[in-house]
Amino acid sequence: MMSGLAKYTCEACGQEHEDWPALTWDSPLQYNILPDEVKKARADLDSDFCVIRHDAQVDRFIRVSLVQPVHGRCDGLHYGLWVSLSEEKFLAYADKYGNREADAARYFGWLCNEIPGYDSTLSIPMNVTTRIGNLRPVVEPHQDFDHPFVRDYYRGISLAEAERRVQELLDVVSKRESGYGQ
């Protein structure tokens, strides 16, 4: 178990930092499970948007941020997640994307990533709130949804649990970079 904050090398700047890296997913699970040929033919993914075209429907996703409160700390554990939006809300968000002056808006979405340590976190209902300044939207799970992740979000988690989650992420990244676990 770690003592204090994690040391990690930032992929963006190459420098070593001593704080918690964000726990992030590069894409929604619905994209990850597609065969490569389907991804190429029917899906579009960038750092903030994902669209998957099926025969009978189109699924639309945006990248969001969630901050998990941690007991005894003023900063929480940051997650970079994906949520699905309805066509109407996705188009409204996409229309304002990049406009630093756009008013904040609130949407309904469904969580689209599996968070380790919990039974399925797919389809947890989320409130999605955009932010002025073109920052990624923030999400909060619906408080009345009965799920351990939702309870942890509203009650907070211990420092030891936050450090365990970060160490688990760092272990996965380390194995990936060394060629193990691929």
Secondary structure as the mmCIF struct_conf table of DSSP 4:
data_model
#
loop_
_struct_conf.conf_type_id
_struct_conf.id
_struct_conf.beg_label_comp_id
_struct_conf.beg_label_asym_id
_struct_conf.beg_label_seq_id
_struct_conf.end_label_comp_id
_struct_conf.end_label_asym_id
_struct_conf.end_label_seq_id
BEND BEND1 SER A 3 LEU A 5
HELX_LH_PP_P HELX_LH_PP_P1 ALA A 6 ALA A 6
STRN STRN1 LYS A 7 THR A 9
TURN_TY1_P TURN_TY1_P1 GLU A 11 CYS A 13
STRN STRN2 GLU A 16 GLU A 18
BEND BEND2 ASP A 19 ASP A 19
HELX_LH_PP_P HELX_LH_PP_P2 TRP A 20 ALA A 22
STRN STRN3 LEU A 23 THR A 24
BEND BEND3 ASP A 26 SER A 27
HELX_RH_AL_P HELX_RH_AL_P1 LEU A 29 ASN A 32
TURN_TY1_P TURN_TY1_P2 ILE A 33 ILE A 33
BEND BEND4 LEU A 34 LEU A 34
HELX_RH_AL_P HELX_RH_AL_P2 ASP A 36 ARG A 42
STRN STRN4 ALA A 43 LEU A 45
BEND BEND5 SER A 47 ASP A 48
STRN STRN5 PHE A 49 ARG A 53
BEND BEND6 ASP A 55 ALA A 56
STRN STRN6 VAL A 58 GLN A 68
STRN STRN7 VAL A 70 VAL A 70
TURN_TY1_P TURN_TY1_P3 HIS A 71 GLY A 72
BEND BEND7 CYS A 74 ASP A 75
STRN STRN8 LEU A 77 LEU A 85
HELX_RH_AL_P HELX_RH_AL_P3 GLU A 87 LYS A 96
TURN_TY1_P TURN_TY1_P4 TYR A 97 GLY A 98
TURN_TY1_P TURN_TY1_P5 ARG A 100 GLU A 101
HELX_LH_PP_P HELX_LH_PP_P3 ALA A 102 ALA A 104
STRN STRN9 ARG A 106 LEU A 111
BEND BEND8 ASN A 113 ASN A 113
HELX_LH_PP_P HELX_LH_PP_P4 GLU A 114 ILE A 115
TURN_TY1_P TURN_TY1_P6 PRO A 116 GLY A 117
BEND BEND9 TYR A 118 ASP A 119
TURN_TY1_P TURN_TY1_P7 LEU A 122 SER A 123
STRN STRN10 PRO A 125 THR A 129
TURN_TY1_P TURN_TY1_P8 ILE A 132 GLY A 133
BEND BEND10 ASN A 134 ASN A 134
HELX_LH_PP_P HELX_LH_PP_P5 LEU A 135 PRO A 137
STRN STRN11 VAL A 138 PRO A 141
TURN_TY1_P TURN_TY1_P9 GLN A 143 ASP A 144
BEND BEND11 PHE A 145 PHE A 145
HELX_RH_AL_P HELX_RH_AL_P4 PRO A 148 ARG A 155
STRN STRN12 ILE A 157 ILE A 157
HELX_RH_AL_P HELX_RH_AL_P5 LEU A 159 SER A 178
TURN_TY1_P TURN_TY1_P10 GLY A 179 GLY A 181
#
